[in-house]
Amino acid sequence: MSQCPVIELRDVRFRWSSRSSFAISVPELQIEQGETVLLLGESGSGKSTLLSLMCGTVLADSGEVNVGGTNLNSLSGWARDRFRAEQIGIIFQQFNLLPFGTVLDNILLPLKFAPKRRARCPDAAAKAIEMCKLLGLPEGVEKSKAANLSVGQQQRVAVVRALIGEPPILIADEPTSSLDETSQENFLDLLFAQVAAQKSTLLMVSHDPRLASRFDRVVYMKDVVSVEGRQA
């Protein structure tokens, strides 16, 4: 394990703008390099807000959010966008694929904004095709339009997109919520194999405690985050 946590929040407070009374505070949260962590919480517990703080899409009103040894509040908006593209692979709950782009276009998109990540993957197209095969996608899928894929195939493409270029941190926002139990297990087998191969840190957000046994550590939102008001 690293002596310096790869994600660290200290004395963080954040309140949304006047259109919402929702606010959270995080006294302390640390995630070590190479850990696989499940963040469990019900709807309205602040999971999405916490992820936004970790990714730098919103800034804490006070306290420190350090990712990879960098205080996100010290970066300009442009620098935060570049930092996020370089350091964090994100698997969105709804996958967020470009429907009329090809699978390969979707996978390679993060590399356009992350030169260091792109440099770690000099033959990115070949690597993307290899990872698609490892995740059980059919041969030639890289030429297909994302809109023509099944939900399970889109999910695997989203994983490849998050992992391409070996980002040190992988954040997955409820990626199994639309899957049955068998599909969940298959998906997690594939995801963990790729995370281990790349030695990435994995933070997965979910409301499903049945996933807990798969992770190094389980963090409960109620133990690390205090919530004020209700999220709009």
Long-range contacts (C-beta under 8 A, 24 or more apart in sequence): 1-32, 1-33, 1-34, 1-35, 2-32, 2-33, 2-34, 4-33, 4-69, 5-30, 5-31, 5-32, 5-33, 5-66, 6-31, 6-32, 6-33, 6-35, 6-67, 6-68, 6-168, 6-169, 6-201, 7-31, 7-54, 7-66, 7-67, 7-169, 7-201, 7-203, 8-64, 8-65, 8-66, 8-67, 9-53, 9-54, 9-60, 9-63, 9-64, 9-65, 9-66, 10-63, 10-64, 10-66, 11-62, 11-63, 11-64, 12-53, 12-60, 12-62, 12-63, 12-64, 12-65, 13-60, 13-61, 13-62, 13-63, 14-49, 14-53, 14-58, 14-59, 14-60, 14-61, 15-61, 15-228, 16-49, 16-231, 16-232, 19-232, 20-229, 20-231, 20-232, 21-228, 21-229, 21-230, 22-46, 22-49, 22-227, 22-228, 22-229, 22-230, 22-231, 22-232, 23-227, 23-228, 23-229, 24-49, 24-50, 24-225, 24-226, 24-227, 24-228, 25-225, 25-226, 25-228, 26-50, 26-53, 26-63, 26-224, 26-225, 26-226, 27-224, 27-226, 28-224, 29-219, 29-224, 31-201, 31-203, 32-201, 33-168, 33-201, 34-199, 34-200, 34-201, 35-201, 35-202, 35-216, 35-217, 36-192, 36-195, 36-201, 36-202, 36-204, 36-214, 36-215, 36-216, 36-217, 37-201, 37-202, 37-203, 37-204, 37-215, 37-216, 37-217, 37-218, 37-219, 38-204, 38-206, 38-211, 38-212, 38-214, 38-215, 38-217, 38-218, 38-219, 39-203, 39-204, 39-205, 39-206, 39-219, 39-221, 40-206, 40-207, 40-208, 40-209, 40-212, 40-218, 40-219, 40-220, 40-221, 41-205, 41-207, 41-220, 41-221, 41-222, 41-225, 42-207, 42-221, 43-207, 44-227, 44-230, 44-231, 45-221, 45-222, 45-225, 45-227, 46-221, 46-225, 46-227, 46-231, 47-173, 47-205, 47-221, 48-173, 48-231, 49-231, 50-221, 50-225, 51-171, 51-173, 51-205, 54-171, 54-203, 55-84, 55-88, 55-90, 55-171, 56-80, 56-81, 56-83, 56-84, 57-84, 67-169, 68-168, 68-169, 81-113, 82-113, 82-114, 85-110, 85-113, 85-114, 85-117, 86-114, 86-116, 86-117, 86-167, 87-167, 87-168, 87-169, 88-167, 88-169, 88-170, 88-171, 89-161, 89-162, 89-163, 89-164, 89-165, 89-167, 89-169, 89-170, 89-171, 89-200, 90-162, 90-170, 90-171, 90-172, 90-173, 91-158, 91-159, 91-162, 91-170, 91-171, 91-172, 91-173, 91-175, 92-158, 92-173, 92-175, 93-173, 93-174, 93-175, 93-177, 95-154, 95-155, 95-157, 95-158, 96-158, 97-146, 97-154, 97-157, 97-158, 97-161, 98-146, 99-145, 99-146, 99-147, 100-145, 100-146, 100-147, 101-145, 101-146, 102-142, 102-143, 102-144, 102-145, 102-146, 103-132, 103-137, 103-141, 103-142, 103-143, 103-144, 103-145, 103-146, 103-149, 103-157, 104-128, 104-129, 104-142, 104-143, 106-146, 106-157, 106-161, 107-131, 107-132, 107-142, 107-157, 107-160, 107-161, 107-164, 108-164, 109-161, 110-161, 110-162, 110-164, 110-165, 111-164, 111-165, 114-165, 117-164, 117-165, 117-166, 117-167, 118-165, 120-165, 120-166, 121-164, 121-165, 121-166, 124-164, 124-165, 127-164, 128-160, 128-164, 131-160, 131-163, 131-164, 131-194, 132-156, 132-157, 132-160, 134-190, 134-193, 134-194, 135-159, 135-160, 135-190, 135-194, 136-190, 151-178, 152-179, 152-183, 152-187, 155-179, 155-187, 156-187, 156-190, 159-190, 159-191, 159-194, 163-194, 163-195, 163-198, 163-200, 166-198, 166-200, 167-200, 168-200, 168-201, 169-200, 169-201, 169-203, 170-195, 170-200, 170-201, 170-202, 170-203, 171-203, 171-204, 171-205, 172-202, 172-203, 172-204, 172-205, 173-205, 174-205, 174-206, 174-207, 175-204, 176-206, 176-208, 176-211, 177-206, 177-207, 177-208, 181-210, 184-211, 188-214
